[in-house]
Amino acid sequence: MASIREQKYERERLLLSPSAAFSFNTKGRLVPEEECSVRTEYQRDRDRIIHCGAFRRLKHKTQVFLSPEGDHYRTRLTHTLEVAQIADTIADALGLNRDLTCAIALGHDLGHTPFGHAGERALAAACPHGFKHYEQSLRVVDKLEKDGEGLNLTYEVRNGIVRHTNGAPADTLEGRIVRLSDRIAYINHDIDDAESAGILTEDDIPVEIRDVLGYSKAERINTLVLDCVGSSGEDISLSPQVGMIFDMLHSFMFEAVYTNPACKSEEGKAAEMVATLYKKFSKYPELMPDMYIKIARTESPETAACDFVAGMTDRYAVKVFEDMFVPRGWSGI
């Protein structure tokens, strides 16, 4: 009698597009493992990511607005879930592997710093070898999770994670879906958050953009998803017109939100905090937890400090900074 996993393999053969990444054809893991009797390899990867510490920490990492007071602003975790939802819809419509798509989407930002891109820029400037969050995401799943053992994910998930932002596209269409879905998600939810913050209104978005993409977040996401489904074939893409208008929206957001002093006024402080923590721990690696002390010895203190600081949540970074650099009032003996 075929195992449940083997029955799933057969359903993939029957239901998925020939262009899909079939789980039974994975290029495998860095360290070979015995297969699960119930789950496919991509389902196992999805589950490992969901249960890892780096995934849980995403709920306390900045998306755009630093440590916002309201309950409805996005965090790195809610962003990740929105990316996964959009990517799943596209993958399902195109007959591609939803499990692989989900695993890549859930893992794509595991290496992001505290304080969003302000923290990323600070580490990139301070670290002698630079810093890119997508490369750090791969390092998290390969080397840092499970106390330095890593999650031992499949090649296709690892490839999709490290190629979700810049450079060459992912080897799989599923990975390319995540790359586009990431952009669809963050631009639209950043508009939503900016409206909640009073930074802009729907009417501020140029009418030539809204006439094509829609007059609300839901309309814009729907337009972009349907256009991607209708335009994709051998590759994942938007139609020329919608792609051009989407680029216009991206440029508008950089001017109206991403570089707006009204919502970026605290970023300088956050970046200085991240850089200061990095410099302290790279000079005194013995102050870090044991796993990072080991990395300092086997690789370098700079690499260990980068790993430690990048893995912090916003509030933990603030706590560590206060403990190390902010004097406390005298409370007596």
Backbone torsions as a table, in degrees:
resi	resn	phi	psi	omega
1	MET	NA	132.0	-178.5
2	ALA	-67.1	142.9	176.7
3	SER	-69.7	165.0	177.5
4	ILE	-59.7	-39.7	177.8
5	ARG	-60.3	-43.8	-180.0
6	GLU	-65.8	-33.7	175.0
7	GLN	-65.1	-37.2	176.7
8	LYS	-66.6	-37.8	176.8
9	TYR	-59.9	-42.5	-179.1
10	GLU	-65.9	-37.9	176.9
11	ARG	-64.7	-37.2	176.4
12	GLU	-60.6	-44.3	179.9
13	ARG	-60.2	-37.3	-175.4
14	LEU	-81.3	-34.3	-166.9
15	LEU	-107.4	-28.0	-174.2
16	LEU	-86.1	156.3	175.9
17	SER	-65.0	149.2	174.8
18	PRO	-58.7	-19.4	179.5
19	SER	-83.9	-5.9	-177.6
20	ALA	-71.2	158.6	172.7
21	ALA	-89.8	102.2	-177.5
22	PHE	-74.3	135.5	-175.7
23	SER	-66.6	-25.0	179.4
24	PHE	-80.1	-6.5	178.0
25	ASN	-109.0	16.7	-180.0
26	THR	-56.4	148.2	175.0
27	LYS	-75.3	-3.7	171.4
28	GLY	95.7	-174.6	-175.9
29	ARG	-106.3	162.6	177.0
30	LEU	-59.5	-38.7	175.9
31	VAL	-119.9	116.3	-177.6
32	PRO	-58.0	143.0	179.1
33	GLU	-134.4	155.8	173.1
34	GLU	-68.2	138.4	-178.0
35	GLU	-71.0	154.7	176.4
36	CYS	-81.8	145.7	-179.2
37	SER	-77.7	-15.2	-174.5
38	VAL	-112.8	-44.5	-172.8
39	ARG	-101.4	149.5	170.9
40	THR	-75.0	171.0	-178.2
41	GLU	-64.6	-37.6	179.7
42	TYR	-72.1	-31.9	174.7
43	GLN	-65.9	-38.1	176.9
44	ARG	-63.6	-41.4	178.5
45	ASP	-62.8	-45.5	177.3
46	ARG	-54.4	-47.2	-176.9
47	ASP	-66.7	-39.1	179.4
48	ARG	-63.1	-39.3	179.2
49	ILE	-67.1	-46.4	-178.4
50	ILE	-59.9	-35.2	-175.5
51	HIS	-90.6	0.1	-176.2
52	CYS	-86.3	158.8	-177.2
53	GLY	-64.4	-38.7	-179.1
54	ALA	-61.2	-34.8	178.2
55	PHE	-66.6	-43.1	179.6
56	ARG	-63.7	-36.1	-178.0
57	ARG	-68.1	-17.9	-179.7
58	LEU	-60.3	-23.8	-177.3
59	LYS	-70.2	-16.2	179.7
60	HIS	-117.3	28.8	175.8
61	LYS	-117.0	138.9	-176.9
62	THR	-62.7	141.0	167.2
63	GLN	-93.8	-70.0	175.7
64	VAL	-123.2	-50.1	-176.5
65	PHE	-90.3	126.2	-175.1
66	LEU	-71.1	121.0	174.9
67	SER	39.6	59.1	-175.1
68	PRO	-66.5	151.6	-178.3
69	GLU	-73.9	-37.2	-176.2
70	GLY	-71.7	160.4	-177.9
71	ASP	-85.7	-10.4	-170.2
72	HIS	-106.4	0.2	176.7
73	TYR	-72.7	148.0	-179.3
74	ARG	-71.0	148.1	167.7
75	THR	-114.2	177.6	177.4
76	ARG	-62.7	-29.0	178.9
77	LEU	-71.9	-48.2	-179.1
78	THR	-65.4	-34.2	173.3
79	HIS	-59.2	-46.5	-179.4
80	THR	-58.7	-42.5	-179.9
81	LEU	-67.3	-36.1	178.0
82	GLU	-68.6	-39.4	175.1
83	VAL	-60.0	-45.5	-178.4
84	ALA	-61.6	-39.3	-179.8
85	GLN	-66.9	-46.4	180.0
86	ILE	-63.8	-44.8	-179.3
87	ALA	-63.2	-38.9	179.8
88	ASP	-63.9	-40.7	179.4
89	THR	-62.0	-44.6	-179.7
90	ILE	-66.7	-46.0	-179.4
91	ALA	-60.8	-41.9	179.5
92	ASP	-62.9	-45.1	-178.3
93	ALA	-65.0	-31.5	-178.0
94	LEU	-92.1	0.4	179.7
95	GLY	71.3	30.6	179.8
96	LEU	-100.5	177.9	-171.2
97	ASN	-80.8	108.0	-176.0
98	ARG	-69.7	-33.3	-179.9
99	ASP	-65.9	-43.3	177.4
100	LEU	-64.8	-45.0	179.3
101	THR	-57.9	-44.9	-179.1
102	CYS	-63.4	-45.1	-178.1
103	ALA	-62.0	-43.9	178.8
104	ILE	-63.6	-45.4	-178.5
105	ALA	-61.6	-43.6	-178.4
106	LEU	-68.4	-26.9	-177.3
107	GLY	-98.8	-3.7	-167.1
108	HIS	-66.6	-28.5	-176.3
109	ASP	-112.7	19.6	-177.4
110	LEU	-61.7	-23.9	-178.0
111	GLY	-95.0	8.3	-177.3
112	HIS	-69.1	146.5	-177.9
113	THR	-77.9	167.6	164.8
114	PRO	-65.1	154.6	177.3
115	PHE	62.9	31.8	170.4
116	GLY	58.5	-141.7	-175.9
117	HIS	-72.1	-19.1	173.5
118	ALA	-64.1	-43.1	176.6
119	GLY	-66.5	-37.7	178.7
120	GLU	-63.7	-45.2	179.0
121	ARG	-63.3	-36.8	-180.0
122	ALA	-64.8	-44.3	179.0
123	LEU	-69.3	-36.3	179.2
124	ALA	-61.8	-37.2	179.9
125	ALA	-76.8	-33.5	-174.4
126	ALA	-85.2	-36.0	-175.7
127	CYS	-76.8	132.1	-179.8
128	PRO	-63.0	-27.1	178.9
129	HIS	-98.1	9.5	179.7
130	GLY	74.6	-177.4	179.4
131	PHE	-156.0	130.4	173.1
132	LYS	-133.2	128.8	-171.8
133	HIS	-64.3	-31.0	-179.0
134	TYR	-71.4	-34.1	174.1
135	GLU	-69.6	-37.3	178.2
136	GLN	-67.6	-33.8	176.6
137	SER	-60.0	-41.1	177.1
138	LEU	-66.7	-40.5	178.8
139	ARG	-62.5	-37.6	179.0
140	VAL	-59.7	-48.9	-176.3
141	VAL	-76.5	-25.2	-178.6
142	ASP	-86.3	-36.9	-167.7
143	LYS	-129.4	-26.2	-169.0
144	LEU	-99.5	-34.2	-179.1
145	GLU	-68.4	161.2	-179.3
146	LYS	55.8	46.4	176.0
147	ASP	55.8	40.5	175.3
148	GLY	95.9	-2.4	179.0
149	GLU	-83.8	-28.5	-175.2
150	GLY	81.8	169.3	-176.7
151	LEU	-93.5	-10.0	178.3
152	ASN	53.9	56.9	-178.1
153	LEU	-82.1	166.9	178.3
154	THR	-71.4	159.6	-179.7
155	TYR	-56.6	-44.4	-173.5
156	GLU	-64.9	-37.7	177.4
157	VAL	-69.6	-45.2	179.5
158	ARG	-61.5	-42.2	179.3
159	ASN	-64.2	-41.3	178.8
160	GLY	-66.4	-36.2	179.3
161	ILE	-65.9	-50.0	-173.3
162	VAL	-74.1	-17.7	-179.1
163	ARG	-110.2	23.4	-174.3
164	HIS	-81.7	-8.6	-175.2
165	THR	-121.8	-63.2	-172.7
166	ASN	-125.9	170.1	175.4
167	GLY	78.5	-157.9	-177.9
168	ALA	-61.8	144.9	177.9
169	PRO	-69.6	163.3	179.2
170	ALA	-62.0	155.8	178.4
171	ASP	-67.2	-29.3	-176.8
172	THR	-103.3	152.4	174.2
173	LEU	-64.1	-31.7	178.4
174	GLU	-61.7	-42.4	177.4
175	GLY	-65.7	-35.0	179.1
176	ARG	-71.0	-32.1	174.5
177	ILE	-61.6	-43.9	-179.9
178	VAL	-62.5	-39.4	179.6
179	ARG	-59.1	-45.8	178.5
180	LEU	-72.1	-40.1	-178.8
181	SER	-63.2	-35.1	176.1
182	ASP	-58.2	-45.7	-178.9
183	ARG	-68.3	-43.1	178.2
184	ILE	-59.5	-44.1	-176.3
185	ALA	-66.8	-52.1	-170.7
186	TYR	-70.5	-35.7	179.8
187	ILE	-65.6	-42.9	-177.0
188	ASN	-74.6	-39.6	178.5
189	HIS	-76.2	-23.8	174.5
190	ASP	-69.4	-34.5	172.7
191	ILE	-61.2	-46.0	-179.8
192	ASP	-58.5	-47.3	180.0
193	ASP	-67.0	-38.9	179.1
194	ALA	-65.1	-35.3	176.1
195	GLU	-67.3	-41.1	177.5
196	SER	-62.7	-32.5	-178.7
197	ALA	-83.7	-5.3	-178.9
198	GLY	78.0	16.8	-179.8
199	ILE	-78.6	-36.8	177.6
200	LEU	-151.6	169.8	175.0
201	THR	-124.5	167.5	176.9
202	GLU	-55.9	-36.9	-177.5
203	ASP	-68.5	-16.8	177.5
204	ASP	-74.3	-23.6	179.1
205	ILE	-71.0	126.6	-177.8
206	PRO	-51.1	138.2	-173.8
207	VAL	-64.2	-29.9	179.5
208	GLU	-66.7	-25.0	174.7
209	ILE	-77.7	-46.2	-177.7
210	ARG	-67.5	-32.3	179.1
211	ASP	-62.1	-29.9	-179.2
212	VAL	-93.3	-47.9	-172.9
213	LEU	-89.0	-28.5	-179.8
214	GLY	128.0	166.6	-173.3
215	TYR	-106.8	17.7	175.2
216	SER	-156.6	165.9	177.9
217	LYS	-57.6	-45.8	-178.2
218	ALA	-62.3	-42.2	179.6
219	GLU	-65.0	-41.3	-178.7
220	ARG	-65.4	-46.2	179.4
221	ILE	-62.3	-43.0	179.5
222	ASN	-61.2	-44.4	178.9
223	THR	-60.3	-46.4	-176.8
224	LEU	-67.3	-41.1	179.7
225	VAL	-65.8	-47.1	-178.8
226	LEU	-65.6	-36.9	178.4
227	ASP	-66.3	-40.3	177.5
228	CYS	-62.5	-45.1	179.8
229	VAL	-61.5	-41.1	-178.0
230	GLY	-76.6	-22.8	-174.7
231	SER	-100.3	-16.9	-174.8
232	SER	-83.7	145.5	176.6
233	GLY	-148.1	-97.6	176.7
234	GLU	-73.0	-16.2	176.6
235	ASP	-138.3	171.5	177.6
236	ILE	-100.3	123.2	-175.2
237	SER	-158.4	166.4	168.6
238	LEU	-99.4	161.3	174.9
239	SER	-67.1	157.1	-178.4
240	PRO	-55.0	-43.8	-177.7
241	GLN	-66.4	-50.4	-178.1
242	VAL	-65.8	-38.2	177.5
243	GLY	-61.4	-40.9	178.8
244	MET	-64.9	-44.0	-179.9
245	ILE	-67.2	-36.4	178.0
246	PHE	-64.8	-38.5	174.8
247	ASP	-62.8	-37.9	176.8
248	MET	-62.1	-42.0	178.5
249	LEU	-62.9	-40.5	178.3
250	HIS	-61.2	-44.5	178.5
251	SER	-64.1	-40.1	177.4
252	PHE	-60.7	-41.7	-178.7
253	MET	-67.1	-34.4	177.1
254	PHE	-63.3	-40.3	-179.2
255	GLU	-75.6	-41.6	-172.4
256	ALA	-84.0	-30.0	-172.4
257	VAL	-126.3	-58.6	-168.5
258	TYR	-64.4	-25.1	176.6
259	THR	-117.4	15.0	-177.8
260	ASN	-77.9	120.9	-179.5
261	PRO	-57.6	-27.2	-177.6
262	ALA	-64.4	-33.1	-179.0
263	CYS	-110.3	3.1	-179.8
264	LYS	-119.4	13.0	-172.8
265	SER	-63.9	-27.6	-177.5
266	GLU	-93.8	-5.1	-174.3
267	GLU	-64.3	-33.9	179.0
268	GLY	-61.4	-40.8	178.0
269	LYS	-64.7	-43.0	-179.2
270	ALA	-63.7	-43.7	180.0
271	ALA	-63.3	-40.8	178.3
272	GLU	-64.3	-37.7	178.6
273	MET	-63.7	-46.7	-179.9
274	VAL	-62.0	-45.6	-179.5
275	ALA	-63.8	-39.7	179.9
276	THR	-65.7	-42.8	177.9
277	LEU	-62.7	-43.6	179.2
278	TYR	-59.4	-47.9	-178.2
279	LYS	-62.5	-39.2	179.8
280	LYS	-64.4	-48.6	-175.7
281	PHE	-74.1	-29.4	176.4
282	SER	-70.5	-28.8	177.7
283	LYS	-82.8	-33.9	-178.9
284	TYR	-126.5	70.4	-176.5
285	PRO	-61.8	-21.2	-179.8
286	GLU	-66.6	-12.0	178.3
287	LEU	-81.0	-10.1	-178.1
288	MET	-88.6	164.8	174.4
289	PRO	-60.0	162.4	-171.9
290	ASP	-55.2	-40.7	-177.2
291	MET	-60.3	-38.8	-178.0
292	TYR	-78.3	-29.2	173.0
293	ILE	-62.5	-39.9	177.7
294	LYS	-63.8	-42.5	177.9
295	ILE	-63.0	-38.7	178.3
296	ALA	-60.6	-35.6	-178.9
297	ARG	-78.7	-40.0	-174.4
298	THR	-87.2	-27.7	178.9
299	GLU	-115.9	-81.2	175.8
300	SER	-167.7	154.2	176.1
301	PRO	-60.0	-34.1	-179.8
302	GLU	-66.0	-42.5	178.4
303	THR	-64.5	-43.2	179.9
304	ALA	-63.0	-43.6	179.5
305	ALA	-64.0	-39.9	177.7
306	CYS	-62.6	-45.1	178.6
307	ASP	-60.7	-45.3	-176.2
308	PHE	-65.9	-49.6	-176.8
309	VAL	-68.8	-40.6	179.9
310	ALA	-62.1	-31.5	-178.6
311	GLY	-79.8	-8.8	-177.8
312	MET	-71.4	148.6	167.1
313	THR	-80.7	167.4	178.5
314	ASP	-56.1	-50.6	-173.1
315	ARG	-71.2	-31.9	177.0
316	TYR	-69.6	-38.7	176.6
317	ALA	-60.4	-42.3	178.1
318	VAL	-63.1	-43.0	-179.1
319	LYS	-63.2	-47.1	-179.1
320	VAL	-63.5	-41.5	178.9
321	PHE	-62.1	-45.3	179.5
322	GLU	-63.2	-42.2	-180.0
323	ASP	-62.5	-34.7	-174.2
324	MET	-90.4	-30.9	-169.0
325	PHE	-125.1	-13.8	-177.9
326	VAL	-102.3	119.2	-178.7
327	PRO	-67.2	147.2	178.3
328	ARG	-103.2	149.9	178.7
329	GLY	-67.4	152.0	179.5
330	TRP	-69.8	129.9	-178.9
331	SER	-116.7	7.1	178.5
332	GLY	90.4	168.9	-179.6
333	ILE	-87.1	NA	NA
